[in-house]
Amino acid sequence: MTNKDGIVLKAQAQLDQLTQKTWDTIMFLTVFSNLGTWCLLIAMAQESWKQESEETGVHAPEAPILCINNCGFFGSSMTNNMCSKCYRDFIKLMENPAVEKKLIIGPSSSAVPPLEAAKRDDATAAAAAAEAVAVDNRQAAQEEPPKPPSNRCLTCRKKVGLTGFQCRCGGTFCSMHRYTDSHQCTFDYKTAAREQIAKQNPVVMAEKINKI
């Protein structure tokens, strides 16, 4: 091989190396350009979704919230932050005529009693209600069974530790038996809901006047 052939081969190798670097640069610029295009498209899509949300009033779904009765199920703003079961019980409770009679005081066609008699009746009713509550509390304290250990599920006896769920009936349950229909729950949700509704909607009575 002559010196001329060696020079030609060396120049050819340098030319091939330069060509490879040129192609590498072109590919890098192409990929970088596509990446910038994708970022621009994503930003445009987000801006378009934001504008449509503001125009139509459609927003991202809210995070789930627990039922206000602490029954373990999720509630919804459409059902007054209650689950479907508690909301059905609430509707049935509101449809009960006895409750409606207490919550809604309409005009009375009977004669209004004297103010002194009305005060005596109110005092008697308040004393009777206080006595009934005290008796119920004493009976509940006497009949309350000893609390089971809180580190095991009351149904399957599985050790739960800190991951256990406390039910309103006083027991500790695992994730499978934490719902009221999965264990023998003794808590009266209907009575609790009725008391809560009565507390939030006190009886409004018209002012007593003397009959002329």
C-alpha positions as CSV (number, residue, x, y, z in Angstrom):
1,M,0.0,0.0,0.0
2,T,1.4,3.3,-1.0
3,N,1.3,6.6,1.0
4,K,-1.3,7.9,-1.4
5,D,-3.7,5.0,-0.6
6,G,-3.1,5.5,3.1
7,I,-4.0,9.1,2.9
8,V,-7.2,8.3,0.9
9,L,-8.3,5.7,3.5
10,K,-7.7,8.1,6.4
11,A,-9.7,10.8,4.6
12,Q,-12.5,8.4,4.0
13,A,-12.6,7.3,7.6
14,Q,-12.7,11.0,8.8
15,L,-15.5,11.7,6.3
16,D,-17.5,8.7,7.6
17,Q,-17.0,9.8,11.2
18,L,-18.1,13.4,10.3
19,T,-21.2,12.0,8.5
20,Q,-22.2,9.9,11.5
21,K,-21.9,12.9,13.9
22,T,-24.0,14.9,11.5
23,W,-26.8,12.3,11.5
24,D,-26.6,12.1,15.3
25,T,-27.0,15.8,15.5
26,I,-30.0,15.8,13.1
27,M,-31.7,12.9,15.1
28,F,-31.2,14.8,18.4
29,L,-32.7,18.0,17.0
30,T,-35.6,16.0,15.6
31,V,-36.4,14.3,18.9
32,F,-36.0,17.6,20.8
33,S,-38.3,19.3,18.4
34,N,-40.9,16.6,18.8
35,L,-40.6,16.8,22.6
36,G,-41.2,20.5,22.5
37,T,-44.2,20.0,20.2
38,W,-45.7,17.5,22.7
39,C,-45.2,19.8,25.6
40,L,-46.9,22.6,23.7
41,L,-49.9,20.4,22.8
42,I,-50.3,19.2,26.4
43,A,-50.2,22.8,27.7
44,M,-52.8,23.8,25.0
45,A,-55.1,20.9,26.0
46,Q,-54.9,21.8,29.7
47,E,-55.7,25.5,28.9
48,S,-58.7,24.4,26.7
49,W,-60.0,22.1,29.5
50,K,-59.7,24.9,32.0
51,Q,-61.7,27.3,29.7
52,E,-64.4,24.7,29.0
53,S,-64.7,24.0,32.8
54,E,-65.2,27.7,33.5
55,E,-67.8,28.1,30.7
56,T,-69.8,24.9,31.3
57,G,-69.4,24.8,35.1
58,V,-68.1,21.2,34.9
59,H,-65.4,20.7,37.5
60,A,-63.3,17.7,38.6
61,P,-65.1,15.3,40.9
62,E,-64.8,16.0,44.6
63,A,-62.9,13.7,47.0
64,P,-65.2,11.1,48.7
65,I,-66.5,12.0,52.2
66,L,-67.7,9.8,55.0
67,C,-71.3,9.7,56.0
68,I,-72.1,12.2,58.7
69,N,-73.7,9.3,60.8
70,N,-70.2,7.6,61.0
71,C,-71.6,4.3,59.7
72,G,-68.5,3.6,57.7
73,F,-70.0,4.3,54.2
74,F,-69.3,7.2,51.9
75,G,-71.7,10.1,51.6
76,S,-72.6,12.5,48.9
77,S,-73.5,16.2,48.8
78,M,-76.6,15.3,46.9
79,T,-77.8,13.3,49.9
80,N,-76.9,15.8,52.6
81,N,-73.5,14.2,53.1
82,M,-75.2,10.9,54.1
83,C,-74.9,7.4,52.6
84,S,-77.8,5.9,50.6
85,K,-79.0,3.8,53.6
86,C,-78.9,6.6,56.1
87,Y,-80.6,9.0,53.6
88,R,-83.4,6.5,53.1
89,D,-83.9,6.2,56.8
90,F,-83.9,10.0,57.0
91,I,-86.6,10.3,54.3
92,K,-88.7,7.6,56.1
93,L,-88.3,9.5,59.4
94,M,-89.4,12.8,57.8
95,E,-92.4,11.0,56.2
96,N,-93.5,9.8,59.7
97,P,-96.6,11.9,60.7
98,A,-95.6,11.8,64.4
99,V,-92.3,13.5,63.6
100,E,-93.9,16.0,61.2
101,K,-96.4,16.9,64.0
102,K,-93.5,17.7,66.3
103,L,-91.3,19.5,63.7
104,I,-94.1,21.5,62.0
105,I,-96.5,23.5,64.3
106,G,-99.5,24.6,62.3
107,P,-102.4,26.9,63.3
108,S,-104.6,25.4,66.0
109,S,-108.3,25.6,65.8
110,S,-108.8,24.9,69.6
111,A,-108.8,27.6,72.2
112,V,-105.5,28.8,73.5
113,P,-105.0,27.9,77.2
114,P,-104.1,30.6,79.8
115,L,-100.5,31.6,80.1
116,E,-100.1,30.2,83.6
117,A,-101.5,26.8,82.6
118,A,-99.2,26.7,79.5
119,K,-96.1,27.4,81.7
120,R,-97.1,24.6,84.1
121,D,-97.5,22.2,81.2
122,D,-94.1,23.2,79.8
123,A,-92.4,22.7,83.2
124,T,-94.1,19.3,83.7
125,A,-93.1,18.1,80.2
126,A,-89.5,19.3,80.7
127,A,-89.2,17.5,84.0
128,A,-90.7,14.3,82.6
129,A,-88.3,14.4,79.7
130,A,-85.3,15.0,82.0
131,E,-86.4,12.1,84.2
132,A,-86.8,9.8,81.2
133,V,-83.4,10.6,79.9
134,A,-81.8,10.0,83.4
135,V,-83.6,6.6,83.6
136,D,-82.4,5.6,80.1
137,N,-78.8,6.6,81.0
138,R,-78.9,4.6,84.2
139,Q,-80.3,1.5,82.4
140,A,-77.7,1.8,79.7
141,A,-74.9,2.1,82.2
142,Q,-76.1,-1.0,84.1
143,E,-76.7,-3.1,81.0
144,E,-73.5,-2.1,79.2
145,P,-71.4,-5.3,78.7
146,P,-67.7,-5.3,79.3
147,K,-65.8,-3.9,76.3
148,P,-63.9,-6.6,74.3
149,P,-60.2,-6.2,73.6
150,S,-59.5,-3.6,71.0
151,N,-56.7,-5.4,69.2
152,R,-58.8,-8.2,67.7
153,C,-61.8,-8.3,65.4
154,L,-65.0,-9.0,67.4
155,T,-66.4,-11.2,64.6
156,C,-63.5,-13.3,63.2
157,R,-61.0,-12.7,66.1
158,K,-58.4,-11.6,63.6
159,K,-55.6,-9.5,65.2
160,V,-56.0,-6.0,63.8
161,G,-53.7,-3.8,65.9
162,L,-53.8,-0.2,64.9
163,T,-55.6,-0.9,61.6
164,G,-58.9,-1.9,63.4
165,F,-62.2,0.0,62.8
166,Q,-64.2,1.2,65.8
167,C,-68.0,0.8,65.3
168,R,-70.5,3.0,67.1
169,C,-71.7,-0.2,68.9
170,G,-68.4,-0.2,70.8
171,G,-66.7,-3.1,69.0
172,T,-63.5,-3.3,67.0
173,F,-63.6,-4.9,63.6
174,C,-61.3,-5.7,60.7
175,S,-61.8,-4.2,57.2
176,M,-64.1,-7.0,56.2
177,H,-66.5,-6.9,59.1
178,R,-66.4,-3.1,59.9
179,Y,-69.8,-2.4,58.2
180,T,-73.0,-2.7,60.1
181,D,-74.4,-5.4,57.9
182,S,-71.2,-7.5,58.3
183,H,-71.5,-8.0,62.1
184,Q,-74.2,-8.0,64.7
185,C,-74.3,-4.3,65.2
186,T,-76.4,-3.2,68.3
187,F,-76.3,0.5,67.7
188,D,-79.7,2.0,66.8
189,Y,-78.9,4.3,63.9
190,K,-82.6,5.2,63.4
191,T,-83.0,6.4,67.0
192,A,-79.8,8.3,66.8
193,A,-80.8,10.0,63.5
194,R,-84.2,10.8,65.0
195,E,-82.6,12.4,68.1
196,Q,-80.2,14.3,65.9
197,I,-83.0,15.6,63.7
198,A,-85.1,16.6,66.8
199,K,-82.0,18.4,68.3
200,Q,-81.3,20.3,65.1
201,N,-85.0,21.2,64.6
202,P,-86.3,22.3,68.0
203,V,-90.1,22.7,68.5
204,V,-91.2,26.2,67.8
205,M,-94.3,27.2,69.8
206,A,-96.3,30.3,69.4
207,E,-96.5,32.7,72.2
208,K,-99.3,32.0,74.6
209,I,-101.9,34.7,75.1
210,N,-104.8,35.0,77.5
211,K,-108.3,34.4,76.2
212,I,-110.4,37.5,76.2
